[in-house]
Amino acid sequence: MATKAVTATILVFATSAVADPVVPSFERLPAPDHIYAGGWEHFVGGGVASFDCNGDSFPDLYVAGGANTAQLMINQSGKAFEAKTPDALDITGVTGAYPLDIDSDGITDLAILRVGPDMLLRGTGNCDFAPFEGLGFSSGDHWTTAFSATWETGNSLPTLAFGTYVDRSNPDGPFETCDATLLYRPMGDRYGAAQLLEPGFCALSMLFTDWAREGRADLRLSNDRHYYVRGGEEQLWAMTAEPRLYGSEDGWQSYQLWGMGIASRDITGDGYSDVYLTSMGDQKLQYFQGDAGRPAYKDATYERGTTAHRPHAGEDGRPSTGWHAGFGDFNNDGLDDIFVAKGNVEQMPDAAMQDPNNLLLQTSDQRFVEAGAAAGIATMDRSRGAALIDLDLDGALDLVVVNRRAAIEVYRNSDVQGSWLSVDLMQDRINSAAIGAFIEVRSELGQQTREITIGGGHASGHLGPQHFGLGSAHEAQLRVIWPDGETSDWQNLSANQHVTLSR
């Protein structure tokens, strides 16, 4: 078996001049009527799960409804959506959902986050779902706002983490009554009681990530200081036999923010994932600067122009409120851009009420420029979760945005000129979607590295192909470092195609 290796490759460009990035153009598509709504327990949440539930390769959507029922929307070849929610998914109290193949049967299942008991539902094919039998999973009445999953070595089932928010039953709450993170590690072919990861600091996003590329995914949490008030911070749990928190002795720096979303992507070209963290006020871009065993990150927010701290359109100059964040190459120039969903919590007077979503396009000097208004996505609704996916399989990333107390937005990205590659991974074994794998793509632009994860964002998850922009390149080389460390050979691929690599 080949060992895991990290190739440090910095992106190289043909010219030192910084050209303005091409601004994509979005057109809004018709979508079924759907609104995420509810009282204070639904001020947060409002996610969307994107995955192919009927085998036609077009990604479908399961959208949280809060006090309204959640809704499954079937993709009609990227042109429209049909609301077709089976009974098992027709439920209320849903804050978000994440797709994953829990039983490794090749059919996508769902982890559903709720105000109330969380649910694991088994995909039975053709967009139908049913409760799992014999899995042993049991959830209490929590307020769940974050989720992530990974496969730990030797396990046939994934390890699951649910981030609970405020303990609603605590009479001294809501401030300083943050609930614990619930960790479900499988015991053979079933789950037992959840292990409590404490202290909990009101997690609104979490992500299992092999940040050191050593073959073990640790659990990163972004926490909301609005409710932990003091004494809390961002967290990284080492997934050792007995989980432990990283501290300053490990290189982890104490960091506090109104954390709402985590996005993870290698944007420096060194093979390690960097992070973008949303917050009330400015958003944070952090580059990985550590090494094996040392999770150190450098704040690059101001030097890269990614603060997105105030509305970029309209006349409301108060601080912004960021929710879902995602990396994606919207103009296929080979450089990852950043989308940020924005919106006031409800009626917070110190934050902007007119707070349009951000589209931060990356330039060749690794800075970012705002293009949300020019691209046509700068609406003023209270946005929450989102999905950055190719809805019509034309090689351009499209956009889905869930809003609080306003209609869902579905956008098609049109007239993108750059080359692209879409890569999906499959294993005929445990962990069928190869969660924890790394995809490396080399082209004339340099090397792009992608970790396959389930989690992050804000209550929104995606399972399916990974999109790579290639600029003007006509071909690329690709290899996969599979979850157990086995490394494939480099293979040559022509640009502008969808590729499924089966192991």
MIMI-470333 format. One record per residue (C-alpha): x, y, z. Coordinates in Angstrom, 1 decimal. Layout:
# residues N
- xx,yy,zz
- X,Y,Z
...
# end
This chain:
# residues 503
- xx,yy,zz
- 0.0,0.0,0.0
- 1.3,3.4,-0.9
- 1.8,5.9,1.9
- 0.1,9.2,2.1
- 2.3,12.0,0.7
- 1.7,15.7,0.4
- 3.0,17.5,-2.6
- 3.7,21.2,-1.8
- 3.0,23.1,-5.0
- 2.3,26.8,-5.1
- 0.1,28.0,-7.9
- 2.2,29.6,-10.7
- 0.8,32.0,-13.2
- 2.0,33.0,-16.6
- 2.0,36.7,-15.9
- 2.7,38.8,-12.9
- -0.1,41.3,-13.9
- -3.3,41.0,-11.9
- -6.2,40.7,-14.2
- -9.8,41.4,-13.1
- -11.6,38.0,-12.6
- -14.4,37.2,-15.0
- -17.7,37.9,-13.2
- -20.2,35.0,-13.6
- -23.8,35.8,-14.5
- -26.7,34.1,-12.6
- -30.3,33.7,-13.7
- -32.9,32.8,-11.1
- -34.8,29.6,-11.8
- -38.3,28.7,-10.8
- -38.5,26.7,-7.6
- -41.4,25.2,-5.5
- -42.8,27.5,-2.8
- -40.7,26.9,0.3
- -39.9,29.1,3.3
- -37.7,28.4,6.4
- -39.7,29.8,9.2
- -40.5,29.6,13.0
- -39.8,31.3,16.3
- -36.5,31.9,18.1
- -35.4,28.3,17.8
- -35.3,28.8,14.1
- -33.4,32.1,14.1
- -30.5,29.7,13.3
- -30.4,26.8,10.9
- -32.2,26.7,7.5
- -30.0,24.3,5.7
- -30.2,22.3,2.4
- -28.8,18.8,1.6
- -27.8,18.4,-2.1
- -27.4,14.9,-3.5
- -28.7,12.7,-6.3
- -31.5,10.6,-4.9
- -32.8,9.0,-8.1
- -29.7,8.0,-10.1
- -30.1,10.5,-13.0
- -26.8,12.4,-12.0
- -28.7,15.7,-11.4
- -28.4,16.8,-7.8
- -31.7,17.0,-5.9
- -32.4,19.1,-2.8
- -33.8,18.4,0.7
- -34.6,21.8,2.3
- -35.1,22.5,6.0
- -38.5,24.1,6.9
- -38.2,24.9,10.6
- -41.8,25.3,11.8
- -42.9,24.5,8.2
- -42.4,20.9,6.9
- -39.1,20.2,5.2
- -39.3,19.6,1.4
- -37.6,17.3,-1.1
- -37.2,19.0,-4.5
- -36.4,16.7,-7.5
- -34.2,18.2,-10.1
- -35.7,18.3,-13.6
- -32.5,18.3,-15.7
- -31.4,21.6,-14.0
- -34.2,23.6,-15.5
- -36.8,23.4,-12.7
- -37.7,21.4,-9.6
- -40.6,19.2,-8.6
- -41.7,19.1,-5.0
- -42.1,15.4,-4.2
- -41.6,14.8,-0.5
- -42.0,11.2,0.7
- -43.8,10.6,4.1
- -40.5,9.8,5.9
- -39.1,13.3,5.0
- -42.3,15.2,5.5
- -41.4,16.4,9.0
- -41.3,19.7,11.0
- -38.6,21.1,13.2
- -35.8,20.5,10.7
- -32.9,22.9,10.9
- -30.6,21.2,8.4
- -29.6,17.9,6.8
- -26.5,16.2,5.5
- -26.3,13.4,3.0
- -24.1,10.3,3.5
- -24.1,6.6,2.8
- -24.3,5.3,6.4
- -24.7,1.6,5.6
- -22.4,1.7,2.5
- -25.0,0.1,0.2
- -24.4,2.7,-2.5
- -27.7,4.6,-1.8
- -27.5,8.0,-0.1
- -29.0,8.3,3.4
- -29.7,11.4,5.4
- -28.7,12.8,8.8
- -31.5,15.2,9.7
- -30.9,17.9,12.3
- -33.9,19.1,14.3
- -35.3,21.1,17.1
- -36.3,17.8,18.7
- -34.9,14.3,18.2
- -32.4,14.1,15.3
- -33.0,11.4,12.7
- -31.0,9.0,10.5
- -33.0,7.9,7.5
- -32.1,5.1,5.1
- -32.3,5.8,1.4
- -34.2,2.9,-0.3
- -33.8,4.2,-3.9
- -35.8,6.4,-6.2
- -35.9,9.2,-3.6
- -37.7,7.2,-0.9
- -36.5,6.9,2.7
- -37.3,4.8,5.7
- -36.2,4.6,9.3
- -33.0,2.5,9.9
- -33.7,-0.8,11.7
- -31.2,-2.3,14.1
- -28.8,0.6,14.0
- -29.2,1.5,17.6
- -29.1,5.3,17.0
- -31.1,7.2,19.6
- -31.4,11.0,19.9
- -32.8,13.1,22.7
- -34.8,16.3,22.5
- -32.0,18.7,21.5
- -31.6,21.9,19.5
- -29.2,20.7,16.9
- -27.4,23.2,14.6
- -24.3,21.4,13.3
- -23.2,18.0,12.0
- -20.2,16.1,10.6
- -19.3,12.5,9.9
- -16.2,10.5,9.2
- -15.1,6.8,9.0
- -12.6,5.9,11.6
- -10.2,3.1,11.0
- -11.6,-0.4,11.4
- -15.3,0.7,11.7
- -18.1,-0.4,9.3
- -20.2,2.6,10.3
- -19.4,6.3,10.3
- -18.5,8.3,13.4
- -21.2,10.9,13.8
- -21.0,14.3,15.6
- -24.1,16.4,16.3
- -23.6,20.0,17.5
- -26.3,21.1,19.9
- -26.9,24.8,20.6
- -28.5,26.1,23.7
- -29.9,23.8,26.4
- -33.6,24.9,26.2
- -34.5,23.0,29.4
- -32.1,25.0,31.5
- -34.1,27.6,33.5
- -31.1,29.9,33.8
- -30.7,30.1,30.0
- -30.3,31.0,27.3
- -27.0,32.8,28.0
- -24.1,30.6,29.3
- -26.2,27.4,28.9
- -24.5,26.0,25.8
- -25.2,22.3,25.3
- -22.6,19.6,24.7
- -21.5,18.1,21.4
- -22.8,14.6,20.9
- -20.3,12.1,19.5
- -21.6,8.7,18.3
- -18.8,6.2,17.8
- -20.0,2.9,16.5
- -19.7,-0.3,18.4
- -19.6,-3.0,15.7
- -22.7,-2.8,13.6
- -24.7,-0.4,15.8
- -24.5,2.8,17.9
- -24.6,3.1,21.7
- -25.3,6.2,23.8
- -23.6,9.4,22.7
- -20.4,10.5,24.3
- -20.5,14.1,25.5
- -17.7,16.4,24.3
- -17.6,19.1,27.0
- -17.4,22.0,27.4
- -19.8,22.8,24.7
- -19.8,26.4,23.4
- -23.0,26.6,21.2
- -21.7,25.0,18.0
- -23.2,26.3,14.8
- -20.8,24.5,12.4
- -18.5,21.5,12.7
- -16.2,19.5,10.4
- -14.2,16.3,10.6
- -11.0,17.1,8.7
- -7.6,15.4,8.3
- -6.0,18.8,8.7
- -2.5,17.3,9.1
- -2.9,14.7,6.3
- -1.8,11.9,8.6
- -4.8,9.7,8.2
- -7.0,10.8,11.1
- -9.8,13.3,10.9
- -10.2,15.5,13.9
- -13.3,17.5,14.8
- -13.3,21.3,14.3
- -16.1,23.4,15.9
- -17.2,27.0,15.2
- -19.1,28.3,18.2
- -21.4,31.2,18.8
- -20.1,33.6,21.5
- -23.5,35.3,21.7
- -24.6,32.5,24.0
- -21.4,31.3,25.6
- -20.7,35.0,26.4
- -17.3,34.4,28.0
- -14.8,31.6,28.6
- -15.6,29.9,25.3
- -13.6,29.7,22.1
- -13.3,27.9,18.8
- -12.4,24.2,19.3
- -10.5,21.3,17.7
- -11.0,17.9,19.2
- -8.3,15.3,18.6
- -10.1,12.0,17.7
- -7.8,9.8,19.8
- -9.2,6.8,21.8
- -10.4,9.3,24.3
- -11.0,12.6,22.5
- -9.1,15.6,23.8
- -9.1,19.3,23.0
- -6.0,20.8,21.3
- -4.5,23.7,23.3
- -1.8,26.3,23.1
- 0.8,23.6,23.8
- -0.2,22.0,20.5
- 0.0,25.3,18.5
- -3.8,25.9,18.6
- -4.5,29.5,19.3
- -7.5,30.6,21.4
- -10.0,32.3,19.1
- -13.4,33.8,19.8
- -16.0,34.9,17.3
- -19.7,34.7,16.7
- -19.0,31.5,14.7
- -21.7,30.3,12.3
- -20.1,28.5,9.4
- -16.9,26.7,8.4
- -15.6,26.3,4.8
- -12.4,24.4,4.2
- -10.3,24.3,1.0
- -6.6,24.4,0.1
- -6.3,27.8,-1.6
- -2.6,28.4,-1.1
- -1.5,25.3,-3.1
- 0.5,23.7,-0.4
- -1.7,20.6,-0.1
- -3.2,21.5,3.3
- -6.7,22.8,3.9
- -7.2,26.5,4.8
- -10.5,27.7,6.5
- -13.0,30.5,6.1
- -15.1,31.2,9.2
- -18.3,33.3,9.1
- -19.4,35.5,12.0
- -21.3,38.6,13.0
- -19.1,41.3,11.8
- -16.1,40.4,9.7
- -15.5,37.0,8.4
- -12.1,35.2,8.9
- -9.8,33.6,6.4
- -7.1,31.5,7.9
- -4.2,29.8,6.2
- -2.7,26.6,7.5
- 0.8,27.2,8.9
- 1.3,24.2,11.1
- 2.9,20.8,10.6
- 2.3,17.3,11.7
- 0.7,17.5,15.2
- 0.6,21.3,15.2
- -2.7,22.9,14.1
- -1.5,26.5,13.6
- -3.3,29.0,11.4
- -2.5,32.5,10.2
- -5.2,35.1,9.9
- -5.1,36.4,6.3
- -8.5,38.2,6.3
- -7.4,41.8,5.7
- -4.4,41.1,3.4
- -6.7,39.0,1.2
- -9.7,41.3,1.3
- -12.2,38.7,2.6
- -13.6,40.6,5.7
- -17.1,41.1,4.0
- -17.8,43.0,7.2
- -20.4,45.4,5.9
- -23.1,45.2,3.2
- -21.6,45.7,-0.2
- -24.9,47.0,-1.7
- -27.7,49.1,-0.4
- -27.5,51.8,2.2
- -27.3,49.9,5.5
- -23.8,50.4,6.8
- -24.1,48.4,10.0
- -22.0,45.2,10.5
- -22.9,42.1,8.4
- -24.0,38.7,9.7
- -22.5,35.8,7.9
- -24.0,32.2,7.9
- -23.1,29.6,5.3
- -19.8,29.9,3.6
- -18.5,27.8,0.7
- -15.4,27.7,-1.6
- -16.0,27.1,-5.3
- -14.6,28.2,-8.6
- -17.6,30.1,-10.1
- -15.8,31.3,-13.2
- -13.7,28.2,-13.9
- -10.4,30.2,-13.9
- -8.7,27.6,-11.6
- -9.0,29.8,-8.5
- -11.5,29.1,-5.7
- -13.9,31.9,-4.9
- -16.0,32.3,-1.7
- -19.7,32.5,-1.3
- -21.2,33.9,1.9
- -24.9,33.8,2.9
- -25.8,36.8,4.9
- -28.8,38.0,6.9
- -29.8,39.5,10.2
- -30.6,37.0,13.0
- -34.1,38.5,13.2
- -34.2,42.1,14.4
- -30.8,42.7,16.0
- -30.5,46.5,15.9
- -26.7,46.6,15.9
- -26.5,44.5,12.7
- -27.5,45.3,9.1
- -31.0,44.5,8.1
- -30.3,44.9,4.4
- -27.4,42.5,4.1
- -26.8,41.0,0.6
- -25.0,37.8,0.1
- -21.3,37.9,-1.0
- -19.6,36.5,-4.0
- -15.8,37.0,-3.4
- -13.9,36.3,-6.6
- -10.2,35.4,-6.3
- -7.6,37.2,-8.3
- -4.3,35.8,-9.5
- -2.5,37.5,-6.5
- -4.7,35.5,-4.1
- -6.8,38.6,-3.1
- -10.6,38.6,-3.4
- -12.9,41.2,-4.9
- -16.7,41.5,-4.3
- -18.9,40.6,-7.3
- -22.3,39.6,-5.7
- -24.2,42.6,-7.1
- -22.6,42.3,-10.6
- -23.4,38.6,-10.7
- -27.0,39.1,-9.8
- -27.2,37.4,-6.4
- -27.3,40.4,-4.1
- -30.8,39.9,-2.7
- -31.7,41.4,0.7
- -33.5,38.4,2.3
- -32.3,36.8,5.5
- -30.2,34.0,4.0
- -29.0,31.0,6.0
- -27.9,27.8,4.3
- -26.7,27.2,0.8
- -25.4,24.7,-1.8
- -22.7,25.4,-4.4
- -23.4,22.7,-7.0
- -23.7,22.1,-10.8
- -27.5,21.8,-11.1
- -27.6,21.3,-14.9
- -24.3,19.4,-15.4
- -22.9,22.0,-17.8
- -19.6,22.4,-15.9
- -20.4,25.7,-14.1
- -21.2,25.9,-10.4
- -24.8,27.0,-9.7
- -26.2,28.3,-6.4
- -29.1,27.4,-4.0
- -29.8,29.8,-1.1
- -32.2,29.1,1.8
- -33.8,32.2,3.4
- -35.5,32.7,6.7
- -39.1,33.9,6.2
- -38.6,34.3,2.5
- -38.6,32.0,-0.6
- -35.7,29.7,-1.5
- -33.5,31.1,-4.3
- -32.2,28.8,-7.1
- -29.7,30.3,-9.6
- -28.2,29.0,-12.8
- -24.6,30.1,-13.6
- -24.6,30.9,-17.3
- -22.0,31.9,-19.9
- -18.9,30.5,-18.1
- -16.0,30.2,-20.5
- -13.3,28.4,-18.6
- -12.5,24.7,-18.7
- -13.5,22.4,-15.9
- -13.4,18.9,-14.5
- -16.1,17.1,-12.4
- -14.8,14.2,-10.3
- -16.8,11.7,-8.3
- -15.3,8.9,-6.1
- -16.8,5.4,-5.4
- -15.7,2.4,-3.4
- -17.2,-1.0,-3.5
- -16.6,-1.4,0.2
- -17.2,0.3,3.5
- -17.4,4.1,3.1
- -18.7,3.9,-0.5
- -18.3,7.7,-1.2
- -14.7,7.7,0.0
- -15.1,10.3,2.8
- -11.7,11.3,3.9
- -10.0,10.9,0.5
- -8.0,13.6,-1.2
- -8.2,14.4,-4.9
- -5.2,16.1,-6.5
- -5.5,17.7,-9.9
- -2.6,19.1,-11.8
- -2.8,21.4,-14.8
- -0.9,24.3,-16.3
- -2.2,26.4,-13.5
- -0.5,24.3,-10.8
- -2.0,21.8,-8.4
- -5.4,21.8,-6.7
- -6.1,19.6,-3.6
- -9.5,18.6,-2.4
- -10.4,16.8,0.8
- -13.7,14.9,0.7
- -15.7,15.7,3.8
- -19.2,15.6,5.3
- -19.9,18.6,7.5
- -19.1,22.3,7.6
- -21.2,25.1,6.1
- -24.3,26.1,8.1
- -26.7,23.2,8.5
- -26.1,22.4,4.8
- -24.2,19.4,3.2
- -23.4,18.0,-0.2
- -22.6,14.5,-1.4
- -21.5,14.0,-5.0
- -19.1,15.2,-7.6
- -16.3,17.6,-6.9
- -15.9,20.6,-9.3
- -12.5,21.9,-10.4
- -12.0,24.9,-12.6
- -9.1,24.6,-15.1
- -8.9,28.0,-16.7
- -7.7,27.7,-20.3
- -6.2,24.2,-19.8
- -7.3,21.5,-22.2
- -6.1,18.6,-20.0
- -5.2,17.8,-16.5
- -3.6,15.0,-14.4
- -5.4,13.5,-11.5
- -4.7,11.1,-8.6
- -6.6,10.0,-5.5
- -5.2,9.4,-2.0
- -7.9,7.0,-0.8
- -9.1,7.1,2.9
- -6.8,4.2,3.9
- -3.8,6.0,2.4
- -3.5,4.0,-0.8
- -2.5,6.3,-3.6
- -3.5,5.9,-7.2
- -1.2,6.6,-10.2
- -1.5,9.9,-11.9
- -3.8,9.7,-15.0
- -4.3,12.1,-17.8
- -7.7,13.5,-18.4
- -9.2,15.8,-21.0
- -10.9,18.9,-19.7
- -14.7,19.5,-19.7
- -15.9,16.1,-18.6
- -17.6,14.3,-15.7
- -15.5,11.5,-14.3
- -16.4,8.8,-11.8
- -13.4,7.0,-10.4
- -14.3,3.6,-8.9
- -12.0,1.7,-6.6
# end
